[in-house]
Amino acid sequence: MKPTLYLIDGTALLYRSYYAFIAKPLVNSKGQHTSAIFGVINSFLRLLELKEAEYIMISFDRKAPTFRHELSADYKATRPPMPEDLVTQVEPVKEFFQLIGLEDISLDGYEADDVLATLAEKYKQDYQVVMVTADKDYSQLVDKDVSIWDPAKDLSYDEAGIREKYGVRADQFIDYLALTGDASDNIPGVRGIGPKSAVELLNSFESVEDIYNNLEEVPPKFRKRLEGQKETALLSYQLATIVRNVPIETDPPKSFEVQDLKKAMAFLDHYELFTLKRRILARTAAAVELEETIQADIFADEAAPEEEPEAPVFNAKMATRTDLEGILEEMQNYEEVALDTETDSVDPMQANLVGISLAYRENEAWYLPLAHQFHDNLPLEETLTGLKTALEGKLIIGHNLKYDLIVLKRHGWTLDNRIFDTMLAAYVLDAGSASFSLDKCAQKELNHEMIAIKEIIGSGKSAITFDQADIQKAAVYAAEDAWATLKLAPIYRRRLQFSSLDKLYDEMELPLIRTLARMEMNGVCLDSAMLKELSKTINTRLSELTERIYDYAGYQFNINSTQQLAKVLFEEKGLPAKKKTKSGFSTDSSVLEELAIDHEIAKDLLEYRMLNKLDSTYVATLPTLVNEQTNKIHSNFNQTVASTGRLSSSNPNLQNIPVRTELGREIRKAFIPSAPNRVILAADYSQIELRLLALFSRDDTLLKAFAQNLDIHRQTAAIIYNIAVEDVSADQRREAKTINFGILYGMGQVKLSRELSITRNEAKEMIDNYFERFPTIQSYITSSVESARQQHFCSTLFGRKLYLPNITSSNQRLKSEAERVAVNMPIQGSAADLIKIAMLEIDRQIKDDPRIKMILQVHDELVFDVEEDLVEEASALIRKAMEGALPAQYREIIKLKTDIGIGKNWFEAH
């Protein structure tokens, strides 16, 4: 049996290791980034541990251009330069392998895969060769003597494995890439041929050459795409081909043994990768000689691993009148101050200021009590005046600063300093995290457990307000908030820079805090009397539906109880149960919608639920949310909730008011201007996501339709049904619209069949037909998924990132969801970025003009309260800002369109 030779692609491992830690990079106490160093060495140790590897060689890419750049100037042109914090880790990784006796085998003009392919070709007669990499390009090298091992997943691929994974033989993999292209390397491929099409072609023909030699035998649906693209296909073939004859001389493989263990240990000590030391020693015979001298150090190192620093401590102080003057004077010596307000309400428009905490020295924080019930307080007006003067020109750091800005503004202090928001920074860095609360951030980044608010004010019905809390406990709690915020700021600031997210943060998200604060304070007026009448009408209808449902059941029961309802429908009435949950048969909307086709009771239940929810969520609730002081509703607009970058709203949530139903329209009528001489102006991006799909995919049909201002859904219907535009029926247009938007959200045949009330086979045929007619959109989807798989994140036009840890998951459900997000997020996130850019520009121009106020942002729409005689001027300003939000280089490809409406309420304007 032949021995096994393991060939490691060091560059591929560097990138994969770097991006595996991208959401939380490893940084040692010296400020050195170590994610890639740790990841590569960890993968190498897995090779030793899992495979008992004896013969090993390694290669890294060189900086010099390769022969492929001579073939095509576009080769890898779209790939961003290596991140600066990864560049600093390349040489240390090479140094480590040199210390343990593995030299980098590389040559200018060739990539690591060319060198390794040459070594595989050279030695596979005498060794069973295993390529250590997750790079799919190596699939073309696989044969009976060569296989691939992915160290991160511990997955191996032989000839059968490649066939199963990609649907083609390993010796056809170059042809596969020549047809599909490779977005990560900017290999063009044949436009309109995606993976499924490539597999179908290569299962009928041997190669790209064979396809073009027999083009008349190729099915018409593929032939049209292939015609005129032969040169591109052949160039793609050359670019995708790994060279197997690099002119490089090497010594035969030698049995691996660590060469300089002491220096290797010193290397790991220097980079503080203590957890790796014992694993290396366990694989090394020389470890016995070093055991006595270094074992104590190892166990000392393990007691304080780099991932979990010892929880820091700080000194919390409560200020008296005597202290205040010294604090204000001392702050003059510091450029950055963390500030946090304590109040008696979570609603900033209702909250009374109870105290302020400040931190400017590393392990110290002050609490300034201003309105506690059972304690001597500092004079509010005098304290705020002193703070405003002392903090002039300082950078103010906060966690959820929008809240503080509104509270302080209402108490007479307009905080117009430079700001840094740690909650917002944490969100921009990793928008997919479950929480950005200060508690979670401190625990994650500082290994510090914050005092819970319930320990200070209690919880539930027995909770008190902060001004009633024990002053000593309250002071420590408040000071801790400012201290933790000050500690977090440099961590996040550095990480934003290293992740190239500082521009998005500084130029878009951070200034938006003030824009949203102004918009929330503007508020919107509500016709409460109209809603109360509407609620009466709804409740009358609910009573009718309740009686009908009771009559159907034969007795009264709790309609809102899913278990009681399931008993009535499925056990007593024998209706067909569609799916089960842990507690019994499901009665969710999808089940009821299916039952409603044949059973009137299901229609009644759907209407009951819809009316009940709208009444309890909006119609009956909105009047109770009117601020007694302003007589307006002040919704909270959240920047850190939606992972795509979209804004959300709460108290009330305005995003979920139905747009297309009669009742939703009635609710919108209740949102009215603030005075008789004013109107509501609504500005809505027209089909923004489909326009962005056209931009991302560069689909000629979509681009042309938008350029000519055509009905995009009617055009789509004409194309997929192969009929004239004038012959498109209303149903066909509706189906095309469903597919157009469904494609954006990863709608499969199951959901499409349900949406259109057709069979799954019909839905599948419809989707296949769509992609056949819009091949560039399928190519966009394929390249988006592949790019996300390579980088472990997807991004918007403006650089916003969303990390996708499940994009390579072995769990198919999680992987499919990540792939859906990889396609949708760049489009939805770019739409979110565009409206934020528009809001900033509009706010810049109107913030000091009381005649026009921005009052709401919902989905792709901005709503304004405008003086009637300013409508024309305001419309022009708003349209220019919204349509000009797209950078000039993209406006040359597609233009945005803004629909503007005017009315005496939101419904009329919408």
Secondary structure, 3 states (H helix, E strand, C coil): CCCEEEEEEHHHHHHHHHHHCCCCCCECCCCCECHHHHHHHHHHHHHHHHHCCCEEEEECCCCCCCHHHHHCCCCCCCCCCCCHHHHHHHHHHHHHHHHCCCCECCCCCCCHHHHHHHHHHHHCCCCEEEEECCCHHHHHHCECCEEEEECCCCEEECHHHHHHHHCCCHHHHHHHHHHHCEHHHCECCCCCCCHHHHHHHHCCCCCHHHHHHCHHHCCHHHHHHHCCCHHHHHHHHHHHCCCCCCCCCCCCCCECCCCCHHHHHHHHHHCCCHHHHHHHHHCCCCHHHHHHHHHHHHHHHHHCCCCCCCCCCCEEEECCHHHHHHHHHHHHHCCEEEEEEEECCCCCCCCCEEEEEEEEECCEEEEEECCCCCCCCCCHHHHHHHHHHHCCCCEEEECCHHHHHHHHHHCCCCCCCEEEEHHHHHHHHCCCCCCCCHHHHHHHHHCCCCCCCHHHHCCHHHCCCHHHCCHHHHHHHHHHHHHHHHHHHHHHHHHHHHCCCHHHHHHHHHHHHHHHHHHHHHCEEECHHHHHHHHHHHHHHHHHHHHHHHHHHCCCCCCCCHHHHHHHHHHHCCCCCCCEECCEECCCHHHHHHHCCCCHHHHHHHHHHHHHHHHHHHHCCHHHHCCCCCCCECCEEECCCCCCCCCEEECCCCCCCCCCCHHHHHHHCCEECCCCCEEEEEEEECCHHHHHHHHHHCCHHHHHHHHCCCCHHHHHHHHHCCCCHHHCCHHHHHHHHHHHHHHHCCCCHHHHHHHHCCCHHHHHHHHHHHHHHCHHHHHHHHHHHHHHHHHCEEECCCCCEEECHHHHCCCHHHHHHHHHHHHHHHHHHHHHHHHHHHHHHHHHHHCCCCCEEEEEEECCEEEEEEEHHHHHHHHHHHHHHHHCCCCHHHHCCCCCCEEEEEECCHHHHC
